[in-house]
Amino acid sequence: MPHALMMTSARRITTLFVTGFMLAACSATGQSATPGASSGVVPSDAASATPLPTPSVEPTPTATPPGGVYSGTVGGQLDPRVADLPLRVYVPNELSNDVAVIDPQTLTVIGRFDVGAAPEHITPDWDLSKLYVNNMNGASLTVIDPLTEKPSETRQVPFPYNLYYTPDGSKAIVVADYLGMGMIADNGLYFYDRETWKLLKFVQVPWPGVNHLDFSPDGSFLIVSCESAGVVAKINTQTMTVEGSIQLGGSPLDVRLAPAGDVFFVANQGTNGVDVVDAVGMQRVDFIPTAQGAHGFALSRDVTRLFVTNRLAGTISVIDVATRKIVDTWEVGGSPDMAAVSPDGTQLWVSNRFHGTVIVLNPETGEVIKVIPTGGNPHGLTFWPQPGTVSLGHNGNMR
């Protein structure tokens, strides 16, 4: 979120994957009985049985699942619960206070409905059953029924800039983002029981601008960016307490766990690149320069490439996840912000935050397929449905 959009109230308008080892049964091969006299002397006309060699069996590791922590998403397979839903792109417009619904096959807006003030992101529920529009200044969540593609109800929560779920589905986490120290007491994460929406605990984060987050592979902790302070904070999801922080400088924004589950990528709009953070060791281990205003992330369908939107430069950087090197840069113009990839991996959708449009790209070449007008300040769009069995929130962080 740029500082140009700060309100005077400081409120914005705006796995763990398992490498299994299969142990083959190691049983020594039995030897044939050797006939002999009671004296133990083998008769000369009796052939002695030759013992069979005992095979040496080593444990054989299975191959690492393709995609690592995102193994459930790389094949593009939709869960049966959502397989029959129509493919749609939902775009929240934070100034016009509405949501545009786009058919990704015809690339046209086919619907629109009003929501609360300053809708920021559209978040799939953990169980894939519904979508939530995060109305930050409206202090509410608008529930979308993806069958009807219309709102079904409104839930009141404190100023949701973003929304996430713990990987086990037990907790929903509302991100209340305040940019300045004047309202730091309200800056933090609201932990709810995901099914009952009973408030479990508010975790005040002492660094302003709490913003985007992602979870460790086992969900035991998360790291969350604090854009005004240049900090990412580590929070235990069981005790719901702050366990530490890392000073990165700049203005850290989007956060995404690497497929290997070993580090987090953090887009840093202030330092124009991507910080690579080892949250277990609580240290930055690498920095990848991209371009001015590094802001949002999306992973390619095979999760080998990380797309980074450079909002101030009007470009998208493509990072090879394995080498952590830039392999391409696409000039797309506008103000690219949040991004989403189609289930089949053939389209990359990006909101042009300050240009009232979304841009559709070929994620292999960067070729612009179409620019679609949507409304005032389109922000955290989501392409729904998405491959995967659970949603961790944001605009479709699936596993």
N, C-alpha and C positions, 0 to 999 in steps of 0.2 A: 504494500500500500504506500504510495508516494506521500511525502510530507505536504505536497500541494493540496492534498485532499483532507488534511486535518481539519476538524471542526474545533471551535473554541472550547468546546467541552472536552476535547481530546478524544472524543468518540468519533470513529471514522464513518464517513458515508461510504464512503466506499461500499526352529522351524527346523522358527527352528525347523529346518528340514533335516530329516534323519538320513544319514548314510548308513544303511543297514549292512550288517555282515551276516551272511548265511553260512553257518557252520555245517559242512557236510559230515554225516555220521562217520566217525572213524572207528571201524570195527576190524580187528585183525582177522585175517582169513584162517579158518580152522585147518589143522593138518590131518591127513588121513592116518588111521591107526596102522601101525606096522606089525604084521604078524610075527610072532616069535615063540620059542619054547619057553617053558617055565624057568629054565636056567638063564634066560635073557639072551641066549645065542640065537642069532637069526639064521634060519636054515639057508643053505647055499642056493636052493632052488626058489627061494622067495624073493621077489623084487621089492626093494625098499621104496616107499613112496617119497617122492621129492617134495619137500615143503614148498608151498606157494609163497612168493614174496609178499610181504605186507606193504600195501601201497602207502606212500607218504602223501597225505591229503592236507593241503593248506587251506585255511579259510579264504574264501573268494569274495571280495567285496562286490556288492552290486554297484552299478554305475550311478553316479550322482544324478538325481532327477533333473531333467532339463528345466532350466528356469530357476533352480534353487528354491528360495522361499516363495517364488511366484510360479511354481510348477503347475498349479491348478489353472493358470491363465494362458500359458504359452500356446496351447493347441487351438485356442479360439473356441473351445467347446462351451456352449451355454448350459448352465444348470437346468435340469428339467423343470424347475419351478418357474423359470423365466423364459424358457426356450420358445414359447408361443407368443411372447409379447412383441408388438410392433417395434422395429428399431426407430428410436427417436433421439434427437439431441435437444436437451432442455437448457435454455440460456437465461440466467437471471440478469436483469438490467437494473443496476443499483440506483440510477437516477429516475427512470420512468416507473420504477416499482412494479414491474411485471415480469412475466416469464414468457419467452418466445419458444414455441415448439417447432422443430425443424424435421422434415423427412429427409434422412441422409441419402435416400435413393434419388429423389427429385431435386434435392438441394434447395428446397423452398420452405418458407415459413407457412405452416398449415394450421397453427393455432396460437392463441395468446390469452393469458389470464392475469388478473391483478393479484398481488400478494402484499405483504407488509412493507414497511419502509426500509429501503436500502438492502435488498436481497443480495447476498454476497456469493454464496456457493449453493449448489444443489447436491445433496448427499444421499446415496443409496443406504437404506437400512442394513444392518448387519445380516439379517436373514433374507435380504433381497426382496422383501414384500412391498416396500413402499419407498418413496423419495421424500426428502425433507428440504424445503427451501429455507435457508438461514437468513431471516430478516433481522439484520443487526439492529438498526435503529427502531424497528418495530417490536423488539423484544419478543419475537415469536418464531415458531417454526410452522410453515405451511406444509401440510401433508399432501403429496400428490399420489393419486392412485394410477399406477402405470398402465392399468387395463383401460381406463377411461381417458387417460392423459389430462385429467382435471384435478383441481384441489378437492379434498374430501373433508378436511378439518384443519383447525389451527391449534397449536399447543403453545402456551405461554412459558418462556424461559428467559433468563436475563441476557439480553443483548448478544445473540449468537453470531459471532463473526464466522465461526467454523464449527464443525461437528464431526466427532470420531467415535469409534467403538473399540474396546479392548478385543484382542483376537478371540477370546473365549466367549464373547458376546454378552458377558455379564454386566458391563457398564457402558453407558453412553457418556461422552465427554463434550460439554459445550465450552467452546473457547470464547472467553470474554476479553476482547482486545482493546486496551486503552494505551494510547501512544505516549502520554505524558506522565510525569511524576505526580502531577496534581491529583490524579485519580488512581494512583498505584494500588490503593487498598482494594479496588474493584477489578484489578487486572489479574486474570488467572483462569483456572479450569474448574468447571462445575461437574462433579462426578455424580451421575444418576444411575439408579437401577434401570437397565435398558428396557425391561418389560413393564414395570410399574411407573417409571419416571418419578420415583421417590428420590429426593435429593439425599445422596450419601455424604457428600462433603464438598466444600469449596476449598480449593487449594490456591491460596494467594501466591502469585509469582512476583518476586520483588524487583524484577527487571521489566520495564515498560515495553508494551508492544507485543505481548504474547500472541502468536500468530498461527503457524503451521506446525504439525508434529507427525511422527511416525513411531512405530513400536519395534522393540527387539523381537527376534524370531520367536521367542517363547512368550512374549507379551508381558514379561515381568517388569519391564520399565519402558518409558517413552522418552524421547527428547523433543523439546519444543523450542521453536525459534522465538526470540524476543527482539523484534526488528529495531526498536528505538535504542536499545542498549548494546547492540552488537554481541549478544550472548545467546547460547543455547543452554537450556536447563534440562537436567535429568530428573525424572519423577518416577518413583516407585508406584506401580499401578495397584499393588495390593494394599500397602499402607497409605497410599495417596499422600505422599510426602515428597518434598524436594530433597534430592540426595546429592546434588552437586551442580556445577555449571562450568562452561568453557567460554572464555572470552575470545571471540573471533574477530571483533571489530566490524566496521561497516554496518550493513543492515541485512541480517540473515532473514530469509523468508521461507520458501518451500523446503520441505524435508522429505527424503525418501530413503528407505533402507535398500542397500545394495542387494542384488539377487543372492550373493553368497552369504548374506546375513552377518558379515563381519564389520561393516562400516556403514555410516549414513552419509548421503550426499546432502549438502545444504546450499541452496542457491543464495548468493550474497549480492544484493543489489548495490550495496555501498562499495564493495571491492571488485565488482565486475567479474565475478567468477564463481566457482563451486568449491566450497570447503569440503574436505573428506574427513569425517570425524569418527574416531574410535571411542564410543561412549562408555565401553567397559573400562578402558584405560584413561578415560576422560582427557583426551588430547586430540589435537588436529594432526593428521598424519600426511596430508597432501592438500594442495590447492591447484585447481585447474582454471586458468584464465579463460574467459569466454568473450564477453563484450559488455558494453555499458548497460547496466540495469538488469543483470541476471536475476530472474524472478521466479519462474515456474518450471515444473518437471512433467514429463510423461515418458514412459518406457515403450520401446518398440514391442510388437507382439511377442517376439522371441526373446525379449529382455536383454539383448546383446548391446543395444544402443540406448543412450539417455538423451532425450531432447530437452534442451534448455532454452526457454524463451528469454530473450534479452530485450526487455520492454522499452528501454530508452534508446537502444540502437536500432530497433526495428528488424532484428535478425533472430534466427534460431541456430544455436550451436548443437552439433551432434557429437556426443562423446561415446567412444568405444568403452564399454563398461569394464572389459577385461584389462585393457592397458591404461585406462583413465586418460586417454589422449583425444584431442579434438580431431575428428576425421572429416568434418564438413561444416560449412557455415552457409546458411541460406538467407539471402536478402528477401524479406517478405514485406517490409514497410509497416506502417501503422505502429501500434503499441501492443505487441503480443504479450499475453498475460498467462492465464491458465490454459491447460491443454488436455486433450483426451484422444485416445486411439480407438478406431472402430474394432469390433470383435474379430473381423477377418484380417486386420492389420493393413488395410489398403488406404485408409484415410486418417489423417492427423488433423484434428479440429482445434483451433486456437482462437480465444477471444481477443479482440482488439479493443482493449480497455477504454481508451479515450477517443476511439474513432467510430463507435456505434455499429461495429460489424464483427462477424466472425469470419475467419479465413479457413478454407479447407485445402489441405496440402497432400501431395503424394509423399508418404513418409520414406520412400526409397530414394527419391530424387530431389525433393523439396519443391517440385513444380506446384504452382498455385492452381488448384482446380476451380475454385470459385470463391468470391468474397460476397457474403450475404449480410445485408443490413438487418439489425435485430432490435435496437433500442438504445436508451441512454446508459452508457457505461456497462457493457456486457462484461461479466466477471467469471465466476467459477462454474462454467458449463460442465455438463456431464452427458456422455453418450451412454444410453441405456437401452437394453441390458448389456452387461459386460460378462466375459468369461470369469470363472472363479466360483467358489462355494461360499465365501464370506466377504463382506465389505468392511473395511476398517475405517470407512468414512471419507472425509474431504469431498472431492468430486469424482470418487470412484477408485479408491486405492484398494484393489482386490487381491485376495490370496485364495 
